[in-house]
Amino acid sequence: MPSLSKYRINMTPQNCPVCTSKTETVSYRFVYDVGEFFIYCCRQCTLEFLRPLPLTEINERQMESIGDAELFHSDLFQALHKILIIAPEISRVQKLLGRTDYSMLDVGCGTGWISKIWADSGAHVTGLEPSAARAAVARKRGIRVLSCYAEDLDDDERYDLIVIRHVVEHLENPKNLLSSFVSRLNPGGLLLVVVPNIDCIGRKIFDSDWTWVLPWHCNFFNPRSLKYLLEGCGYNVAKSWQTPSPLWYPESFALKYPRIGAMLKISPLTMLLFAPLVGLGYISGFSDNLTIIAKPKSWSNL
């Protein structure tokens, strides 16, 4: 069974995938199948990252499940997510672009239910989704979907907005992909990035029992390291904020308290039990997800 544990030791130096500086500081040891892997902490940009990678092939990071992509088919959770998370994103993008009619690439669009919200607000959305099962659901919603990984996108199409939601934490070389997006944006275009916040209150409470989503996640961002990444890729940050999510908490609780956790079935109802903790993280500035809207430096004066 995979396990993560505290492991304070210096190991063979690794290059940070965000700032490229070498670090030998290890904070955690991850045991998975027959191997062991380590979470390093970069002293320069504070990114935490997993090395070596347990999943070395690009297709191994592909997600196929439909239920979690749809917030477990919960009408309540989808409505709350639309009101509290997506609507503010759309409002800020429209304000920065100065219009409601714009082209958008949704990287890792999943089943397209969030893409559809953007489309209904006026965006002309193209989804990018390597999972055939998820892409099929998105197409039924009327979303144009390209079935490939972002690294394999080979057209010359440009967009006014590129959204990359909960993908960057999966990438071995996030700088390569985000830097390439600069040339895919129209003048005045925007990049919107969403990642989990490893400095959230849940991680502070549960620590190695937190839902790190190993081995699929290999980069663990806080506000500083995410800003460092985007600035290093040729962007200036236009807006940044944090958003709450109860998704990580039931599994973390079950890991920390296995006897009680065994009686908890992960569902929207159990997630609501952690609403006070989620709210505390949001109020205190240690919320669960990070969002940044950025402009290419070359367009920043336009």
N, C-alpha and C positions, 0 to 999 in steps of 0.2 A: 504494500500500500504506500502511495507517495506520502512523504512527510517533509516538513520544513522545521528547522530548529535553529536557535541562536548559535552562532559560530564565529566568535570574535578571534580572528587570526589574520595574518598577512599571507597571501598566496602569490603565485606567479603573476606578475603585473599584467593587466589587461588594458587595452585602449578603450576609453569611454566612447560609446557610439554617438554621443551628442557633442562633446567638446574635444574629443580625440586625445585628451591628456591621459597619461598612464596612471593607474591606481592599483595598489596591491591590497587595499583594505576590504576585507570580507566581513559581512554582517550575519549571513545566514548560510546554512548548508541544506540543500534540497536533494533528497534521495528519491529516485524515480526509476522503476524497473531495475536494471542491474547496474546503474551508474549513479554517480554523485555529481552535483552541480552546485555552483556557489553564486550568491548574490553579492555583488560588489557595490561599494558606495564611492562615487567620485567626489573627491575633495574640492574640485574646481567648480563644477556646476551642480553638484548634489544629486545627480541622477543615480538611482539604484538600478542595476542591470544584471541579468542572469548570464553566466558563462561557465563552461561551454554551453552551447544551445542543445537542449534535449531533442528539439525538433529542428532538423537541419534543412528539410526540403520545404519549399514554399507551399506545396499542396497539403502539408501536414497541419497548417494553421487554419485550414478551411473549416468553417462552421456550417453544419447541415440542418440542425434542429430548427423546427418552426416555432414551437411553443415559446421558448425564451426570447426569440426574435420578435414575438408579438406581445411581449409582456404577459405571457401565460394566458393569452386570449381574455384578459380581464378588461371589461369595458370601463370600470372605474379607474384602473391604473392607466389605461390609454388616454382617458379624458383628462386625468390629472397631469400626465406627461405632456399632453398637447397644450394645456393651459399654462403650466408652470415652467416648462422647459422649452418647447418648440416655439410657442408664440413669441416669447421674448427674443429668441434667436432671429426669427423672421422680422420682427419689428426693428431690431438693431441693424440688420443687414439692409433692409429697405431704407432706413435713415441714412446709412453710410453711402449706399449706392445712389440715393436720391430718386428712386423709382421702384415700382412694384412689378415691372415687366422686365425679366432678365433671364439669361441662360444659366443653368446650374448643373454641375456634375456631382452626384452623390456617391462617393466612394464607399463601397461596402454597404450598399443600400438594403441588404437583407431582403425581407419580404415586401418592402416598399410602402409600408403603412405610414412611415414618417415622410417618405418622398411624396406621398399623396397629399399630405398636409401642406407641404411647400408648393406643390402644383396647384392646389386649390386656392393658394394665396396669390397666384399670378406667375410663379416661376415656371420656366420651360425646363423640365427636369430630365436629365439622362442619368440612369442608374448604372453603377458598375458593381457586378456581383458574380463571383466565380462559382458559387453553389447553384447547381442546376435546379434543385428543389426550391430554394428561396427565390431565385430569379423567375421561376414559373409563376409563383404567387404574385410577385411584383408586376409581371406583365398582365396578369388578370386584372390588376388595379388600373391598368392603362399607362403604366410607366414604361418608357423606352429603356431597355436594359442591355448593356454590353456584358457579355459573359466572359470575363477574363480578370486576371489580377491587375492591380494598378501598375505594377512594374512592367506588364506586358502590353499596355495600351500603346498602340502604334499609329493612331490617326493623328491628324494635325488640327483637330477641332479645338477651338478656344472657348472659354466660358467667362461669364461675369462673376460667378461664384463657384468655388470648389468646397464641398463639405466632406470632411473625413472624420467620421464618428466611430470611436472605439476600434481603431485599426492601428494607429501608430504604436501602441504598446505591444503589438505583435511583431514588429519589424526588426530584423537584425540590423539594418542600416537605414534608420528613419531619415537621416539627412539627405540621402540620395533621392528618395521619393519626393520629399517636400521641396527640395531645391528644384526638381524637375517640373513641379507644378507652376513655378514662376512663368515659364514660357507657355503654359496652357491657359493663362489668364489674359483676358482682354485688358487694355489700358484702363486703369481705375478699378480693376477687379479685386475680389476679396477671397481669402482663404479662411474657413472656419474649421477649427480643430477641437475635438472633444476627447478627453482621456480620463481614466480614473485618477483620483488624487491619492497618492500613497501617504500623504500627511494628513489624511482625514481622521476624524475622531475614532472611527471604527478600528483603524490600524493601531492607533495609540492604545486602545483598550485591549484588543485581541492579539496584537503583535504577530507572532509566528502562526497563530491560529486564524489570522485574518484571511479572507478570501483573496489570495494573491492571483488566482486563476492560472496556476502553474499546471503543466509546462507551457501553455499557450501564450501567456504574457511573458515577455522578456525585458521590457522596459517599464520602470515604475517612476512616474513623474510627480513632482511637486510644482507649485507655481514658478519657482525660480528656474528649475531645469527645463520646463516647457517653454518659458520665455527665452531661455538661453538657446534652445534648439531652434526656435523660429527665427531669432535674430541671426543665428549662424547660417541659416538657409536663405537669407536675403530678404527677410520681412521686417517690418515695423509693426508692433502691436498696436491695434486701434482700440480694442475693447477686451477686457478679461474679467471673468467672474466665475463663481463656483455654484454648483447646483447639487441638491440632495438626491439620494436614491436609497431605497430600502433593500435593493436587490442583493447586496453583499452580506447582509446581517444574519439571516437564518442559518446559512451554512457555517459562518464563523462561530456562531453560538454553539452549533452542534459539535464543532471541532474542539472547542474549549471545554464544553460540558457534555461529553458524549452520552452519559446516562440519560440526562434530560433531553438532549438533542435528538436522541433516537426516537423520541415520541413526537417530534415536530416534523410535519410534512411541509416541504417548501411549497408555499402557495401565497396568493395575495393576502389571505387572512393572516398568516403567520408574519408576513412582512409588515403588516400594519401594527403588529405588536411592538415593533422597533421604531415606530414613528417618533416617540419622544427623543430617542437617542439621535435619530436622523435630524430632527429639528434642532437639537442642541448643537450638533456639528455645524449646521447651517448658520445659526446665530453667532457661534463663536469664531467663525471663519475657518473651520476645519471640515468643510463639507466633502461630499463623496466624489464629485466629478469636477474637472476643470474645463472651461471653455475659453478659447481665444479666437477673436477675429483679427486677422492681420492683413496688411497691405504689402505687396512687394515694394522694396525700397526704391526701385526704379520708377514706381508709379506714385509714390507718396506725396509728391508735390502737385499732382494733377488735380 
